């Protein structure tokens, strides 16, 4: 499998989340490889959560997104200029936010955050299934019975 990479820088505005997610997913689906729907959908959710958090917490600078594919995994990185590292906690049950990092932890095979010279970089890795025609079924996805 050929390695692929996509990178994008967006301003820290609410419309940036949708634009970044759509452009990254379009790029991933345009690569000459079959990843399987599970990997693409997981990447879309992780990108959305990371970019949303970066836009919400970035001070003024741009938010950068990169996606790299190699033979074993799809790696997503989102960097911003806010030096405060995210701390997952239990949100209030009535809260409309605060669950994004739990979602990333449940979906990604590995994830983390690293401080940078100007802020931080959140990353997640999604392992590629050995056979993309038989995707891994997440326990979080409701199964329909007909």
LUMDOFI-151040 format. One record per residue: residue number from 0; residue in one letter; x, y, z of N, C-alpha, C in turn. Coordinates in Angstrom, 3 decimals. Layout:
N
(NUM 'a' (X Y Z) (X Y Z) (X Y Z))
...
% end
This chain:
146
(0 'x' (0.842 -1.177 0.000) (0.000 0.000 0.000) (0.888 1.241 0.000))
(1 'x' (0.515 2.176 -0.798) (1.229 3.442 -0.890) (0.841 4.345 0.283))
(2 'x' (1.807 5.060 0.849) (1.528 6.006 1.925) (0.888 7.260 1.329))
(3 'x' (-0.025 7.858 2.070) (-0.717 9.069 1.636) (-0.704 10.077 2.771))
(4 'x' (-0.844 11.351 2.405) (-0.912 12.402 3.410) (-1.790 13.536 2.914))
(5 'x' (-2.519 14.138 3.845) (-3.353 15.300 3.582) (-3.100 16.296 4.701))
(6 'x' (-2.963 17.570 4.366) (-2.767 18.609 5.383) (-3.600 19.825 5.017))
(7 'x' (-4.088 20.494 6.044) (-4.962 21.643 5.854) (-4.828 22.559 7.063))
(8 'x' (-4.848 23.849 6.817) (-4.860 24.837 7.890) (-6.138 25.654 7.741))
(9 'x' (-6.864 25.814 8.843) (-8.109 26.576 8.821) (-8.088 27.609 9.941))
(10 'x' (-8.912 28.637 9.779) (-9.028 29.629 10.847) (-9.892 29.049 11.958))
(11 'x' (-9.738 29.575 13.140) (-10.456 29.057 14.306) (-11.872 29.641 14.355))
(12 'x' (-12.697 29.221 13.406) (-14.088 29.665 13.344) (-14.992 28.434 13.314))
(13 'x' (-16.242 28.581 13.742) (-17.148 27.422 13.735) (-17.338 26.789 12.355))
(14 'x' (-17.298 27.565 11.292) (-17.471 26.987 9.956) (-16.264 26.154 9.538))
(15 'x' (-15.147 26.328 10.210) (-13.931 25.578 9.878) (-14.107 24.086 10.143))
(16 'x' (-14.920 23.729 11.117) (-15.089 22.323 11.473) (-15.679 21.542 10.302))
(17 'x' (-16.761 22.033 9.763) (-17.410 21.354 8.643) (-16.500 21.309 7.429))
(18 'x' (-15.866 22.423 7.117) (-14.976 22.483 5.949) (-13.810 21.510 6.097))
(19 'x' (-13.182 21.487 7.260) (-12.041 20.595 7.484) (-12.465 19.134 7.389))
(20 'x' (-13.587 18.809 8.015) (-14.070 17.427 7.988) (-14.366 16.978 6.556))
(21 'x' (-15.095 17.781 5.802) (-15.450 17.409 4.428) (-14.222 17.285 3.538))
(22 'x' (-13.317 18.236 3.630) (-12.122 18.186 2.778) (-11.238 16.988 3.116))
(23 'x' (-11.097 16.684 4.403) (-10.264 15.537 4.795) (-10.897 14.224 4.349))
(24 'x' (-12.201 14.063 4.545) (-12.863 12.827 4.139) (-12.817 12.677 2.619))
(25 'x' (-13.014 13.765 1.888) (-12.895 13.705 0.420) (-11.500 13.246 0.011))
(26 'x' (-10.483 13.762 0.688) (-9.107 13.363 0.371) (-8.888 11.886 0.680))
(27 'x' (-9.341 11.434 1.844) (-9.175 10.040 2.239) (-9.870 9.119 1.239))
(28 'x' (-11.080 9.461 0.854) (-11.819 8.617 -0.091) (-11.222 8.669 -1.488))
(29 'x' (-10.446 9.712 -1.798) (-9.815 9.826 -3.102) (-8.496 9.081 -3.229))
(30 'x' (-7.955 8.603 -2.113) (-6.708 7.858 -2.173) (-6.954 6.518 -2.863))
(31 'x' (-5.950 6.029 -3.536) (-6.109 4.796 -4.312) (-5.979 3.547 -3.435))
(32 'x' (-6.815 3.480 -2.415) (-6.826 2.331 -1.524) (-8.232 2.160 -0.963))
(33 'x' (-8.557 0.973 -0.554) (-9.857 0.699 0.037) (-9.662 0.579 1.545))
(34 'x' (-10.199 1.525 2.284) (-10.034 1.515 3.736) (-11.196 0.845 4.447))
(35 'x' (-12.331 0.788 3.835) (-13.518 0.266 4.497) (-14.284 1.389 5.157))
(36 'x' (-15.599 1.232 5.187) (-16.463 2.283 5.736) (-16.190 2.572 7.204))
(37 'x' (-15.872 1.548 7.976) (-15.642 1.735 9.412) (-14.482 2.694 9.674))
(38 'x' (-13.388 2.530 8.951) (-12.217 3.401 9.124) (-12.559 4.834 8.706))
(39 'x' (-13.229 4.989 7.578) (-13.562 6.337 7.086) (-14.515 7.037 8.044))
(40 'x' (-15.543 6.334 8.512) (-16.496 6.955 9.439) (-15.838 7.293 10.784))
(41 'x' (-14.971 6.413 11.252) (-14.251 6.692 12.493) (-13.362 7.919 12.320))
(42 'x' (-12.649 7.994 11.206) (-11.802 9.161 10.934) (-12.632 10.433 10.900))
(43 'x' (-13.780 10.378 10.275) (-14.656 11.559 10.183) (-15.065 12.047 11.567))
(44 'x' (-15.427 11.125 12.453) (-15.817 11.510 13.815) (-14.641 12.074 14.605))
(45 'x' (-13.482 11.434 14.504) (-12.300 11.913 15.234) (-11.891 13.299 14.731))
(46 'x' (-11.876 13.486 13.422) (-11.539 14.801 12.856) (-12.501 15.854 13.374))
(47 'x' (-13.781 15.552 13.346) (-14.787 16.504 13.807) (-14.584 16.871 15.274))
(48 'x' (-14.336 15.883 16.119) (-14.144 16.157 17.549) (-12.883 16.978 17.799))
(49 'x' (-11.771 16.582 17.184) (-10.516 17.303 17.395) (-10.582 18.737 16.870))
(50 'x' (-11.118 18.927 15.667) (-11.180 20.278 15.103) (-12.159 21.137 15.901))
(51 'x' (-13.266 20.564 16.328) (-14.219 21.309 17.165) (-13.549 21.795 18.443))
(52 'x' (-12.814 20.911 19.117) (-12.114 21.307 20.346) (-11.062 22.373 20.067))
(53 'x' (-10.326 22.223 18.976) (-9.288 23.205 18.646) (-9.905 24.572 18.362))
(54 'x' (-10.989 24.593 17.606) (-11.660 25.864 17.296) (-12.201 26.497 18.571))
(55 'x' (-12.750 25.670 19.431) (-13.343 26.177 20.676) (-12.280 26.748 21.619))
(56 'x' (-11.065 26.176 21.600) (-10.050 26.564 22.575) (-8.863 27.317 21.992))
(57 'x' (-8.747 27.379 20.677) (-7.617 28.102 20.072) (-7.744 29.579 20.400))
(58 'x' (-6.624 30.189 20.685) (-6.654 31.590 21.087) (-6.906 32.513 19.903))
(59 'x' (-6.126 32.428 18.880) (-6.345 33.295 17.719) (-5.780 32.690 16.453))
(60 'x' (-4.837 31.827 16.610) (-4.113 31.313 15.460) (-4.872 30.266 14.682))
(61 'x' (-4.270 29.812 13.632) (-4.917 28.794 12.811) (-4.905 27.421 13.492))
(62 'x' (-5.744 26.564 12.978) (-5.825 25.178 13.403) (-5.313 24.352 12.230))
(63 'x' (-4.370 23.462 12.492) (-3.846 22.632 11.402) (-4.301 21.189 11.596))
(64 'x' (-4.662 20.585 10.481) (-5.112 19.206 10.453) (-4.219 18.445 9.493))
(65 'x' (-3.764 17.274 9.913) (-3.052 16.402 8.978) (-3.546 14.975 9.177))
(66 'x' (-3.611 14.260 8.058) (-4.027 12.868 8.059) (-2.982 12.108 7.258))
(67 'x' (-2.450 11.051 7.870) (-1.439 10.232 7.191) (-1.875 8.770 7.206))
(68 'x' (-1.710 8.140 6.071) (-2.037 6.735 5.927) (-0.780 5.966 5.600))
(69 'x' (-0.526 4.903 6.367) (0.554 3.979 6.011) (-0.054 2.580 5.966))
(70 'x' (0.757 1.573 5.928) (0.248 0.210 5.769) (-0.510 -0.311 6.987))
(71 'x' (-0.312 0.323 8.146) (-0.911 -0.207 9.360) (-2.010 0.651 9.959))
(72 'x' (-1.960 1.976 9.719) (-2.935 2.824 10.394) (-3.164 4.138 9.660))
(73 'x' (-4.235 4.785 10.074) (-4.560 6.136 9.631) (-4.346 7.024 10.853))
(74 'x' (-3.452 8.008 10.735) (-3.127 8.889 11.859) (-3.691 10.274 11.593))
(75 'x' (-4.403 10.807 12.561) (-5.013 12.131 12.487) (-4.350 13.007 13.532))
(76 'x' (-3.916 14.199 13.119) (-3.325 15.161 14.050) (-4.006 16.511 13.854))
(77 'x' (-4.375 17.139 14.957) (-4.932 18.486 14.925) (-4.154 19.318 15.939))
(78 'x' (-3.543 20.394 15.445) (-2.714 21.264 16.290) (-3.314 22.657 16.354))
(79 'x' (-3.191 23.281 17.512) (-3.665 24.654 17.684) (-2.696 25.412 18.580))
(80 'x' (-2.990 26.694 18.821) (-2.066 27.534 19.582) (-2.424 27.676 21.058))
(81 'x' (-3.335 26.873 21.555) (-3.701 26.910 22.970) (-2.802 25.931 23.728))
(82 'x' (-2.013 26.418 24.685) (-1.096 25.532 25.398) (-1.769 24.609 26.419))
(83 'x' (-3.033 24.882 26.763) (-3.721 24.067 27.760) (-4.046 22.696 27.181))
(84 'x' (-3.577 21.653 27.861) (-3.824 20.295 27.398) (-5.222 19.862 27.825))
(85 'x' (-5.925 19.151 26.957) (-7.278 18.714 27.320) (-7.237 17.706 28.456))
(86 'x' (-8.219 17.817 29.333) (-8.350 16.891 30.451) (-9.748 16.303 30.415))
(87 'x' (-9.847 15.046 30.026) (-11.180 14.445 30.005) (-11.738 14.370 31.415))
(88 'x' (-12.990 14.630 31.522) (-13.680 14.537 32.793) (-15.106 14.106 32.536))
(89 'x' (-15.805 13.800 33.589) (-17.195 13.418 33.415) (-18.050 14.671 33.328))
(90 'x' (-18.709 14.879 32.188) (-19.558 16.058 32.067) (-20.855 15.868 32.838))
(91 'x' (-21.478 16.962 33.143) (-22.794 16.941 33.750) (-23.734 16.190 32.800))
(92 'x' (-24.598 15.342 33.307) (-25.484 14.579 32.420) (-26.344 15.454 31.509))
(93 'x' (-26.621 16.665 31.911) (-27.451 17.564 31.095) (-26.620 18.431 30.152))
(94 'x' (-25.306 18.361 30.252) (-24.425 19.177 29.425) (-24.484 18.729 27.966))
(95 'x' (-24.416 19.700 27.058) (-24.439 19.401 25.624) (-23.045 19.170 25.065))
(96 'x' (-22.011 19.311 25.873) (-20.646 19.102 25.395) (-19.841 18.384 26.472))
(97 'x' (-18.590 18.074 26.136) (-17.709 17.461 27.110) (-17.496 15.972 26.937))
(98 'x' (-18.042 15.398 25.869) (-17.919 13.958 25.665) (-17.011 13.585 24.502))
(99 'x' (-16.466 14.566 23.813) (-15.681 14.327 22.603) (-14.464 13.455 22.814))
(100 'x' (-13.711 13.707 23.872) (-12.510 12.903 24.113) (-12.856 11.470 24.507))
(101 'x' (-13.997 11.275 25.169) (-14.445 9.914 25.457) (-14.781 9.185 24.158))
(102 'x' (-15.393 9.894 23.239) (-15.716 9.313 21.938) (-14.442 8.929 21.186))
(103 'x' (-13.465 9.831 21.176) (-12.184 9.532 20.517) (-11.527 8.321 21.171))
(104 'x' (-11.529 8.267 22.501) (-10.918 7.138 23.210) (-11.606 5.818 22.874))
(105 'x' (-12.916 5.856 22.688) (-13.652 4.639 22.368) (-13.429 4.189 20.931))
(106 'x' (-13.217 5.122 20.021) (-13.125 4.792 18.600) (-11.701 4.547 18.104))
(107 'x' (-10.743 5.294 18.626) (-9.362 5.190 18.134) (-8.637 4.039 18.823))
(108 'x' (-7.662 3.489 18.119) (-6.854 2.431 18.718) (-5.780 3.001 19.633))
(109 'x' (-5.304 4.197 19.308) (-4.348 4.928 20.143) (-4.663 6.402 19.997))
(110 'x' (-4.435 7.172 21.044) (-4.648 8.614 20.964) (-3.815 9.295 22.044))
(111 'x' (-3.621 10.588 21.886) (-2.875 11.330 22.885) (-2.807 12.798 22.530))
(112 'x' (-2.054 13.508 23.327) (-1.838 14.938 23.105) (-0.400 15.247 23.472))
(113 'x' (0.228 16.123 22.685) (1.607 16.512 22.934) (1.709 18.025 22.911))
(114 'x' (2.411 18.599 23.879) (2.650 20.043 23.816) (3.587 20.365 22.651))
(115 'x' (3.390 21.527 22.051) (4.271 22.009 20.995) (4.855 23.344 21.433))
(116 'x' (5.716 23.901 20.623) (6.336 25.185 20.967) (5.302 26.303 21.077))
(117 'x' (4.190 26.186 20.368) (3.191 27.260 20.373) (1.817 26.824 20.878))
(118 'x' (1.656 25.586 21.288) (0.347 25.124 21.730) (0.352 23.640 22.004))
(119 'x' (-0.497 22.916 21.267) (-0.582 21.460 21.461) (-0.997 20.787 20.164))
(120 'x' (-0.790 19.475 20.139) (-1.182 18.656 18.996) (-1.884 17.415 19.541))
(121 'x' (-3.157 17.262 19.198) (-3.916 16.070 19.576) (-3.832 15.084 18.417))
(122 'x' (-3.659 13.813 18.717) (-3.517 12.814 17.665) (-4.296 11.554 18.013))
(123 'x' (-4.661 10.839 16.963) (-5.329 9.552 17.123) (-4.908 8.658 15.970))
(124 'x' (-4.803 7.378 16.252) (-4.477 6.395 15.225) (-5.588 5.358 15.152))
(125 'x' (-5.989 5.069 13.926) (-7.017 4.072 13.666) (-6.341 2.937 12.912))
(126 'x' (-6.308 1.770 13.524) (-5.673 0.614 12.880) (-6.512 0.185 11.685))
(127 'x' (-5.822 -0.219 10.632) (-6.517 -0.687 9.442) (-6.894 -2.151 9.619))
(128 'x' (-8.095 -2.520 9.225) (-8.462 -3.935 9.316) (-7.626 -4.741 8.328))
(129 'x' (-7.393 -5.989 8.654) (-6.597 -6.830 7.766) (-7.330 -7.113 6.472))
(130 'x' (-8.660 -7.089 6.502) (-9.463 -7.285 5.298) (-10.547 -6.211 5.271))
(131 'x' (-10.369 -5.131 4.471) (-11.336 -4.037 4.485) (-12.725 -4.430 4.004))
(132 'x' (-12.865 -5.583 3.350) (-14.192 -6.019 2.928) (-15.010 -6.541 4.102))
(133 'x' (-14.324 -6.845 5.204) (-14.997 -7.311 6.408) (-14.631 -6.363 7.548))
(134 'x' (-15.311 -5.195 7.611) (-14.927 -4.181 8.591) (-15.146 -4.641 10.024))
(135 'x' (-14.366 -4.056 10.902) (-14.508 -4.291 12.332) (-15.790 -3.603 12.775))
(136 'x' (-16.630 -4.283 13.508) (-17.878 -3.693 13.973) (-17.645 -3.142 15.368))
(137 'x' (-17.896 -1.871 15.516) (-17.721 -1.221 16.803) (-18.889 -1.558 17.716))
(138 'x' (-18.622 -1.798 19.001) (-19.734 -2.062 19.917) (-20.601 -0.834 20.128))
(139 'x' (-20.126 0.350 19.710) (-20.906 1.573 19.875) (-21.927 1.756 18.752))
(140 'x' (-21.792 0.989 17.679) (-22.706 1.115 16.561) (-23.893 0.184 16.793))
(141 'x' (-25.059 0.761 16.799) (-26.256 -0.046 17.015) (-26.467 -0.990 15.846))
(142 'x' (-26.757 -2.220 16.147) (-27.021 -3.215 15.124) (-28.527 -3.239 14.850))
(143 'x' (-28.891 -3.200 13.603) (-30.308 -3.253 13.232) (-30.693 -4.704 12.956))
(144 'x' (-31.866 -5.065 13.386) (-32.378 -6.383 13.025) (-33.615 -6.170 12.175))
(145 'x' (-33.706 -6.921 11.135) (-34.817 -6.770 10.190) (-35.686 -7.992 10.219))
% end
